[in-house]
Amino acid sequence: MANPLLMGPLLAGPAPVNAAFEVSAVAPVEVATRLETARPWERQAPDILALDWSLMPAQENEGPPGEDEPEEDETEIVVEGKVGPVDRDPMVAVNEASFRITQQVDAVFVEPLADGYRSGLPGPLRDGLGNVVRNLREPANFLNFLLQGKIGKAAETLVRFSINSTLGLGGLIDIAEKPGIGLPYRPNGFGNTLGFYGVGGGPYLYVPVAGATNVRDLIGNTLDQALLPFVVGKPFDTPEYGIPLFVVTNLDSRVALDEEIERLNDTVDPYGARRDIYLYRRARDIALLKGEEPPEPPAILREIELGLDVIEAEADAEYEAQLDEESASEDEPTVQPSDAPPIAGETTLDAGQLAITVPSTR
């Protein structure tokens, strides 16, 4: 077989006649093949698909309603509530306006007078005036204990009134409360008696200057204050008695509640906090009077009675105790000594139990 490298025209010389025929027969095929190959600038442009579009709003091109509606999420949580005044405070707008007026009067007039009453009068004299006011309430306390069927407490109240009115110089000194006698002051009133027999409190009211109350207690307090002027008469039905009694009563109450009022004013909603605390305390008093379980106190009450400093200190102490418990649990070993595997070095071996094998050599 001939070597193909020696078959080129430069090495083999001129092609024979039959070779020229073969070349002429093959050459047109190669030319045709090159002509069939499309040049880049001779390629046919691709067909462009025409799209139908519109500038009309998209909702007009949507299909009939109900075809592509999204499915409802079954995990969605729906919270329903009622917006408006609470049931016990239907006159909230009027009460809030009265509360704001009372706050302004207190800041301008009552609080400065209470500060002067507290700092200007000696403590024993101020306590004596407060004792006189409490002693003048004892007849109403006694009568209401009788109306409620609590004979024992009515008798104690009568004894208290007799001792303090005589030996206590008209109630200036509360001798009945001393350890030798031990008869504490127990406030009562017609509002308690009405509640004891099932009369509801009615709508919540905030009376200017007088403060928080409700319809039942407003009627009850009016009857309490009218008892001595109506039953005894003079001098209790004269302005010379009524005006000083009103002033001393309110100043003494303002001094006693000074810290609580400051804490109420520091809350987010002073009006709502005052209302909730008043309504709870009155419901608690009526329940205890009936011998029933008192209701749950509102969360704001603990903040008002203890103060934010005490609550924050308790929270910090509780948090530190929790951290101490967590660190103590992390320090405990995961494997107890009793559960640990025995150490091989601690095993005592008997020489008689050992077998030594000596390799034999041949």
Secondary structure as UniProt FT lines:
FT   HELIX           4..7
FT   HELIX           9..12
FT   HELIX           17..36
FT   HELIX           40..42
FT   HELIX           58..61
FT   TURN            65..66
FT   TURN            74..75
FT   TURN            87..88
FT   TURN            90..91
FT   HELIX           92..105
FT   HELIX           106..110
FT   HELIX           111..120
FT   HELIX           123..136
FT   HELIX           138..147
FT   TURN            148..149
FT   HELIX           151..166
FT   TURN            167..172
FT   TURN            176..177
FT   TURN            179..181
FT   HELIX           190..196
FT   TURN            197..198
FT   STRAND          204..207
FT   TURN            208..210
FT   STRAND          211..214
FT   HELIX           215..231
FT   TURN            234..237
FT   HELIX           239..256
FT   HELIX           258..265
FT   HELIX           270..290
FT   HELIX           299..306
FT   HELIX           308..331
FT   HELIX           337..339
FT   HELIX           344..346
FT   HELIX           351..353
//
